[in-house]
Amino acid sequence: MNIEIVNIVHVDAYWPSASQKFARAAEKCGDDLSLGELWQMCRSGNAFLVVATDESGLLMACVVRFERWTNGMVLRVLTLAGIRINEWAEPVRDFLASMAKDNEADRVVAEGRDGWAAIFNEPRKLRSTYEMRV
């Protein structure tokens, strides 16, 4: 398995497959950023597209960016989707933790379904997001 930050010039090559996964995930649990906004962030360098691949293709894709919160720098996962999670969960967690540490962030922060807590070591729940249709 290979985990990497996609170079800006290669974002378009990964985007069709990654965005399909992001769209399916958003259908299940919602999202506050459109696929277009995520693509724009990755293409402009305002966020990073991180992928895990193997010989069969794309296993996981996520969009992350560094943010300065009131209590320090974080690496925030804006969206994440994939298949065969048991193959990439631990290596991706370690990759993101290393990416955060290497860039002076002391936390990786993500929102999502409660099941995602299994990916993180000793996660602390900060908040929940609720939706009310009107």
PyMOL commands that set and color helices and strands:
alter all, ss='L'
color gray80, all
select helices_A, chain A and resi 8-29+35-44+85-102+114-119
alter helices_A, ss='H'
color red, helices_A
select strands_A, chain A and resi 2-5+48-54+57-69+72-82+107-110
alter strands_A, ss='S'
color yellow, strands_A
deselect
rebuild
show_as cartoon
